[in-house]
Amino acid sequence: MIMCGDVVLLSRNDMDTRAVEVYRAIHRDECLIVALSLDEAWQNIRESSWYDDDPSEWCVAHSTETIPVVQGEVVVGGGEAIDIQLDEIDAKKVSRQPYIARKLFWYCPHCGDEHIADIFRDPLNQCEAAASPLLWNCERLGLEGLVFIAHDFKP
């Protein structure tokens, strides 16, 4: 156990971990996407802004990794719903609609900082809530600092 300010960083021996199959989508020698299945990796590749209809520039590497599990807390935006106006998101028209932010806050076992993750795959329309635990990454380490975030959010 290591103290970092008011935060206790647990060593790998002190924290819950999970051994999982990890699929890393690599584009031009850079890992851009991490998924828990081969199908999910290719789906995320096709949906990404980096996908340029040339799948030959992508490959998916597979490995078994031990990933820490932390408890997160879902926080629903403070106050009234806000109206937002966005003209385009990913070339899709979006209309004005009320929006209350729902975010997942968690302390990172890699760096000790508090991070924020989206609880929804589509945060604007708040659909497809993430299962618990959610695979995410440390904001400092990127895709090399993977974390599972457990939460009790029910849509």
Backbone as a ProteinNet text record, in pm:
[ID]
protein_1_A
[PRIMARY]
MIMCGDVVLLSRNDMDTRAVEVYRAIHRDECLIVALSLDEAWQNIRESSWYDDDPSEWCVAHSTETIPVVQGEVVVGGGEAIDIQLDEIDAKKVSRQPYIARKLFWYCPHCGDEHIADIFRDPLNQCEAAASPLLWNCERLGLEGLVFIAHDFKP
[TERTIARY]
85.2	0	90.2	51.6	130.3	37.3	79.6	0.3	43.1	-55	-29.7	-124.9	-80.8	-171.2	-273.7	-402.2	-509.4	-554.6	-491.9	-534.6	-441.7	-499.3	-420.5	-411.8	-290.9	-270.2	-241.9	-316.4	-298.3	-201	-116.7	-29.5	-114.3	-64.8	-139.2	-177.2	-97	-127.3	-244	-270.3	-373.9	-508.8	-514.9	-638.8	-700.8	-829.5	-898.1	-849.2	-826.1	-785.2	-866.4	-864.3	-933.4	-845.1	-821.9	-747.5	-847.6	-822.6	-916.8	-842.1	-915.4	-865.8	-885.1	-779	-783.4	-746.2	-822.6	-799.2	-765	-643.1	-596.2	-597.4	-674.7	-683.3	-570.7	-490.1	-370.2	-383.4	-360.2	-366.7	-233.3	-164.8	-34.1	60.3	71.2	161.7	124.9	2.4	-41	-169.6	-170.5	-290.8	-390	-507.1	-607	-734.2	-756.4	-880.5	-848.7	-915.7	-905.3	-1046.1	-1061.6	-1192.5	-1177.1	-1290.9	-1291.1	-1325.5	-1347.3	-1368.8	-1320.9	-1294.5	-1251.2	-1361.7	-1485.7	-1598.8	-1614.8	-1603.1	-1615.4	-1502.7	-1382.3	-1269.2	-1297.4	-1342.5	-1370.1	-1490	-1590.1	-1704	-1656.9	-1573.8	-1522	-1431.6	-1356.5	-1272.9	-1362.2	-1465.6	-1554.8	-1626.9	-1655	-1726	-1632.8	-1502.3	-1408.3	-1387.5	-1344.6	-1315	-1186.9	-1107.6	-983.8	-1007	-1124.2	-1152.7	-1171.4	-1092.4	-1098.9	-1128.3	-1207.7	-1248.9	-1133.9	-1021.2	-910.3	-871.6	-943	-915.7	-775.3	-706.4	-571.1	-473.6	-508.7	-422.6	-445.2	-539.7	-571.9	-534.3	-494.6	-481.7	-525.5	-558.4	-601.7	-509.6	-444.4	-355.7	-432.3	-406.1	-477.9	-379.7	-419	-336.5	-424.8	-373.3	-439.3	-369.1	-447	-388.9	-459.6	-386	-443.8	-472.1	-600	-644.5	-706.6	-667.9	-727.9	-876.4	-951.2	-1093.3	-1111.5	-1174.6	-1200.9	-1350.7	-1395.2	-1535.5	-1552.2	-1648.9	-1679.4	-1811.3	-1835.5	-1961.6	-2023.8	-2148.8	-2219.9	-2278.1	-2247.7	-2297.7	-2388.5	-2511.2	-2606.4	-2590.5	-2583.2	-2556.9	-2627.1	-2560.4	-2615.8	-2712.2	-2839.2	-2935.5	-3026.6	-3080.2	-3177.5	-3114.2	-3198.7	-3153.1	-3119.5	-3017.4	-2981.7	-3019.1	-3057.9	-3084.9	-2955.3	-2925.8	-2805	-2841.6	-2766.3	-2787.7	-2657.8	-2660	-2544.2	-2588.8	-2516	-2555.1	-2516.6	-2394.9	-2351.7	-2263.2	-2285.2	-2194.9	-2174	-2050.8	-2021.1	-2110	-2127.7	-2205	-2353.8	-2404.2	-2546.6	-2606.7	-2723.7	-2792.9	-2846	-2832.1	-2879.4	-2970.1	-3086.3	-3180	-3158.6	-3220.8	-3213.5	-3291.7	-3233.9	-3299.4	-3249.4	-3331.2	-3282.6	-3177.3	-3081.4	-2969.2	-2927.2	-2918.8	-2864.8	-2743.8	-2629.7	-2506.2	-2509.1	-2460.3	-2440.7	-2300.1	-2213.4	-2072.7	-2032.2	-1930.1	-1876.8	-1742.7	-1735.2	-1612.6	-1542.9	-1409.4	-1333	-1189.5	-1128.3	-987.4	-901.8	-802	-717.8	-610.5	-600.7	-497.3	-358.1	-351.2	-221.4	-154.6	-234.8	-175.2	-231	-342.9	-401.5	-496	-506.5	-596.7	-741.2	-833.5	-973	-995	-1058.7	-1089.4	-1240.5	-1283.5	-1425.7	-1443.1	-1544.2	-1575.4	-1722.8	-1756.1	-1895.6	-1961.4	-2080.4	-2154.1	-2232.2	-2254.5	-2327.6	-2234.5	-2258.2	-2182.1	-2209.5	-2334	-2373.7	-2418	-2323.5	-2356.8	-2465.3	-2473.7	-2572.5	-2714.3	-2737.5	-2870.2	-2892.8	-2789.5	-2793.2	-2857.9	-2802.1	-2846.4	-2726.2	-2753.9	-2651.7	-2562.1	-2621.6	-2544	-2441.1	-2324.3	-2214.9	-2244	-2208.2	-2221.4	-2118.1	-2142.7	-2046	-1976.5	-1845.5	-1754.4	-1727	-1696.9	-1669.5	-1518.8	-1471.6	-1329.5	-1298.8	-1203.1	-1165.7	-1014.7	-961	-815.4	-778.1	-656.3	-600.4	-578.8	-618	-600.9	-454.1	-369.4	-225.7	-154.7	-189.2	-119.2	-184.4	-304.1	-373.6	-408.7	-400.3	-443.6	-347.3	-236.6	-146.2	-187.4	-277.8	-323.2	-469.3	-502.4	-641.6	-693.1	-822.9	-889.7	-1032.6	-1081.3	-1223.2	-1286.5	-1397.7	-1467.6	-1602.7	-1620.6	-1748.8	-1841.3	-1970	-2067.1	-2202.2	-2294.1	-2426.1	-2535.7	-2500.6	-2596.6	-2696.2	-2822.7	-2931.1	-3004	-3006.8	-3074.6	-3224.6
-117.1	0	123.9	225.2	347.2	466.2	565	686.7	790.2	853.6	960	1073.5	1167.9	1269.9	1202.3	1225.8	1163.4	1030.4	990.2	870.6	754.9	639.2	518.5	441.4	421.7	340.3	198.5	105.8	-32.9	-100.9	-183.7	-262.6	-370.3	-432.2	-538	-650.6	-671.4	-777.3	-740.8	-608.3	-562.7	-536.4	-530.1	-490.5	-606.6	-591.4	-689.3	-674.7	-785.3	-785.5	-890.3	-880.5	-976.4	-1006.4	-1133.3	-1173.9	-1184.8	-1110.8	-1108.6	-1113.7	-1155.9	-1151.4	-1008.5	-945.2	-807.5	-806	-730.2	-716.1	-570.3	-547.6	-411.4	-388.6	-288.7	-253	-154.7	-193.5	-116.8	-61.2	68.6	138.2	206.9	166.5	226.2	223	108.6	82.8	154.6	205.9	272.4	207.4	169.7	112.3	225.7	217	322.8	276.7	146.7	93.7	-32.4	-48.5	-171.3	-226.6	-357.6	-421.9	-555.3	-614.9	-742.6	-861.4	-835.8	-945.1	-899.2	-994.2	-962.7	-890.1	-935.6	-870.1	-725.4	-703.9	-567.6	-479	-533.3	-455	-409.7	-501.8	-464.7	-371.6	-388.5	-295.4	-154.8	-143.5	-12.6	46.8	-36.6	13.2	75.1	2.3	52.4	180.6	196.5	314.9	431.8	409.7	514.1	618.2	734.5	841.1	811.6	713.6	678.4	580.2	520	418.2	485.6	447.3	512.5	413.3	313.4	211	127.1	128.2	42.1	-44.9	-155.7	-240.8	-298.9	-294.1	-350.6	-270.1	-147.4	-66	-94.8	-183	-218.5	-363.4	-391.2	-528.9	-531.9	-649.9	-664.8	-765	-720.3	-805.9	-855.6	-979.2	-1043.1	-1083.4	-1061.1	-1105.6	-1125.3	-1198.8	-1212.3	-1116.8	-1028.4	-928.2	-931.5	-896.1	-882.6	-734.9	-703	-563.9	-537.3	-424.5	-391.5	-357.5	-385.3	-352.3	-250.5	-136.4	-32.2	-4.7	57.5	95.2	238.4	260.3	395	442.9	572.1	630	709.1	676.5	750	875.8	989	1117.8	1174.1	1207.4	1267.6	1417.8	1485.3	1629.3	1709.4	1812.7	1893.4	1997.3	1979.9	2083.1	2046.4	2150.4	2135.7	2077.1	2018.1	1973.7	2096.9	2085.9	2197.5	2160.6	2260.7	2237.7	2257.5	2165	2178.6	2177.9	2251.9	2257.2	2217.8	2106.6	2062.1	2041	2099	2085.9	1950.1	1905.7	1778	1705.6	1577.8	1489.8	1370.4	1346.6	1235.9	1241.5	1361.6	1385.4	1353.3	1341.8	1318.2	1445.2	1480.8	1597.2	1562.9	1654.6	1635.1	1752.2	1723.5	1830	1878.6	1990.5	2046.4	1955.4	1921.7	1830.9	1856.9	1825.2	1839	1732.8	1768.4	1678.3	1693.7	1583.7	1581.8	1489.6	1544.3	1465.8	1353.5	1237.6	1123.3	1072	1085.1	1048.1	951.8	873.3	774.8	826.2	854.3	903.7	786.7	783.1	673	715.5	651.3	677.1	572.2	619.7	533.8	464.5	331.6	261.2	278.5	330.2	350.1	481.3	590.9	721.9	787.8	737.8	794.5	909.6	958.9	1070.2	1022.6	1116.3	1088.2	1111.3	1015.8	1027.3	1021.7	1057.8	1057.4	975.8	889.9	810.8	831.5	809.2	812.4	681.3	688.8	568.9	515	600.6	561.4	556.1	458.8	451.8	576.1	624.6	748	846.2	927	1013.2	1116.2	1167.1	1268.8	1212.8	1100	1039.5	945.5	922.5	841.5	705.4	637	501.1	407	280.8	177.2	201.4	193.3	208.1	96.8	130.8	34.8	-67.7	-189.8	-296.3	-274.7	-334.8	-328.6	-462.8	-468.2	-353.7	-306.6	-179.9	-113.2	-107.7	-144.8	-134.7	7.9	71.9	209.6	219.1	338.9	353.7	478.6	475.2	589.3	703.9	825.1	941.3	975.5	942.2	969.7	865.1	737.9	629.1	587.1	635.4	596.1	448.6	385.9	247.4	147.6	194.6	105.7	93.2	178	175.6	136.8	13.8	-31	-55.1	-30.1	-46.1	-94.9	-184.3	-216.7	-130.2	-64.3	20	-44.1	-89.7	-145.4	-29.9	-43.5	60.4	-4.8	70	14.7	92	157.2	236.2	145.4	178.7	110	214	197.7	297.5	300.6
0	0	0	-81.6	-95.5	-73.8	6.7	26	-77.1	-139.7	-236.1	-199.6	-117.6	-65.3	24.7	-2.1	74.7	14.2	-95.8	-167.2	-134.5	-110.7	-86.6	-218.2	-267.8	-386.3	-340	-390.7	-351.6	-446	-391.6	-477.5	-543	-647.8	-718	-621.8	-516.4	-420.4	-329.3	-310.5	-218.3	-284.8	-416.6	-482.2	-559	-583.6	-667.2	-809.5	-874.1	-1014.4	-1088.4	-1217.9	-1302.1	-1422.5	-1448.5	-1568.2	-1682.9	-1789.4	-1902.2	-2034.7	-2135.7	-2272.4	-2323.2	-2370.4	-2418.1	-2566.1	-2642.3	-2785.8	-2813.9	-2862.1	-2890.4	-3040.8	-3083.6	-3225	-3256.9	-3353.7	-3386.9	-3528.2	-3540.9	-3669.5	-3692.4	-3798.2	-3831.5	-3711.5	-3648.6	-3536.6	-3407.1	-3396	-3273.2	-3223.2	-3094.2	-3034.2	-3007.8	-3071.6	-3058.7	-2987.3	-2982.5	-2926.2	-2847	-2733.4	-2654.8	-2637.6	-2654.4	-2642.9	-2571.9	-2536.6	-2464.8	-2554.5	-2683.1	-2778.4	-2915.1	-3000.4	-3136.5	-3212.1	-3196.2	-3263.2	-3217.7	-3086	-3032.1	-3084.4	-3094.5	-3146.8	-3289.3	-3376.8	-3515.5	-3526.9	-3440.9	-3442	-3406.7	-3302.1	-3261.5	-3368.5	-3438.5	-3548.1	-3655.5	-3696.5	-3802.3	-3760.4	-3630.8	-3581.7	-3551.7	-3552.3	-3511.4	-3621.7	-3580.2	-3676.7	-3754.3	-3708.9	-3778.5	-3892.6	-3895.5	-3996.7	-4131.6	-4226.5	-4357.5	-4469.5	-4438	-4534.4	-4588.8	-4522.4	-4562.6	-4443.7	-4425.1	-4308.8	-4307.2	-4418.9	-4421.3	-4336	-4299.6	-4213.4	-4065.8	-4035.5	-3898.3	-3870.8	-3748.4	-3702.7	-3556.8	-3508.3	-3369.7	-3302.2	-3194.6	-3115.7	-2993.6	-2954.2	-2844.4	-2735.1	-2609.4	-2497.2	-2374.1	-2277	-2147.4	-2052.5	-1987.3	-1898.3	-1763.8	-1659.5	-1526.2	-1503.8	-1484.6	-1478.1	-1341.4	-1276.9	-1146.3	-1158.9	-1052.2	-1045	-933.4	-964.4	-865.4	-860.8	-753.5	-740.4	-787	-875.3	-921.8	-867	-877.7	-831.1	-945.4	-977.9	-1082.8	-1020.4	-1083.2	-1036.8	-1145.2	-1104.4	-1196.1	-1184.6	-1300.9	-1307.6	-1200.5	-1154	-1046.2	-1096.9	-1070.2	-1102.9	-1218.2	-1280.6	-1387.8	-1513.4	-1595.4	-1727.3	-1809.8	-1891.3	-1979.2	-2121.5	-2198.7	-2340.4	-2415.3	-2504.3	-2584	-2730.9	-2809.2	-2952.6	-3020.1	-3089.6	-3165.5	-3308.5	-3401.4	-3540.8	-3597.4	-3566.3	-3620.6	-3520.1	-3508.3	-3434.7	-3525.8	-3563.5	-3654.8	-3778	-3832.5	-3955.2	-3939.9	-3817.3	-3794.3	-3736.2	-3780.4	-3725.8	-3587.2	-3494.8	-3358.4	-3324.1	-3269.7	-3236.6	-3094.3	-3063.6	-2929.2	-2835.4	-2722.6	-2628.1	-2487.2	-2386.4	-2249	-2220.2	-2140.1	-2112.2	-1967	-1895.8	-1759.8	-1763.8	-1729.8	-1736.2	-1633.8	-1675	-1586.2	-1612.6	-1514.7	-1530.7	-1420.1	-1449.5	-1356.2	-1303.8	-1174.5	-1111	-1042.1	-1051.2	-992.2	-967.7	-867.8	-837.2	-906.2	-976.3	-1057.7	-973	-983.2	-908.3	-968.9	-1090.9	-1157.1	-1115.8	-1109.9	-1081	-955.3	-900.5	-779.2	-803	-926.5	-957.1	-968.6	-947.2	-975.6	-1124.6	-1190.8	-1332.7	-1350.8	-1470.7	-1505.3	-1632.6	-1634.1	-1752.7	-1787.7	-1913.3	-1955.3	-1917.6	-1862.1	-1825.4	-1945.3	-2046	-2165.1	-2285.5	-2373.5	-2498.7	-2582.1	-2578.7	-2647.1	-2538.9	-2485.3	-2370.8	-2399.9	-2523.6	-2556.1	-2548	-2610.4	-2611.4	-2493.4	-2414.2	-2293.5	-2317.9	-2416.6	-2443.6	-2437.9	-2420.5	-2408.9	-2287.3	-2168.5	-2044.7	-2035	-1987.5	-1976.3	-1867.7	-1896.9	-1797.7	-1687.3	-1574.1	-1464.7	-1454	-1446.6	-1450.4	-1593.2	-1603.9	-1730.3	-1751.8	-1868.8	-1900.5	-1944.1	-1877	-1908.3	-1895.5	-1908.7	-1897.3	-1819	-1763.2	-1690.4	-1787.5	-1747.4	-1834.2	-1854.5	-1759.1	-1772.9	-1857.9	-1838.2	-1906	-2036.9	-2062.2	-2184.2	-2182.5	-2297.6	-2311.3	-2249	-2193.6	-2119.8	-1973.9	-1926.9	-1787.5	-1778.6	-1812.7	-1812.9	-1671	-1653.7	-1524.5	-1550.2	-1464.3	-1462.2	-1354.5	-1388.1	-1291.7	-1261.9	-1139.6	-1097.2	-1060.1	-1091	-1056.6	-1035.7	-974.5	-947.5	-1021.9	-1132.8	-1210.4	-1280.4	-1267	-1337.2	-1420	-1553	-1637.4	-1615.9
[MASK]
+++++++++++++++++++++++++++++++++++++++++++++++++++++++++++++++++++++++++++++++++++++++++++++++++++++++++++++++++++++++++++++++++++++++++++++++++++++++++++

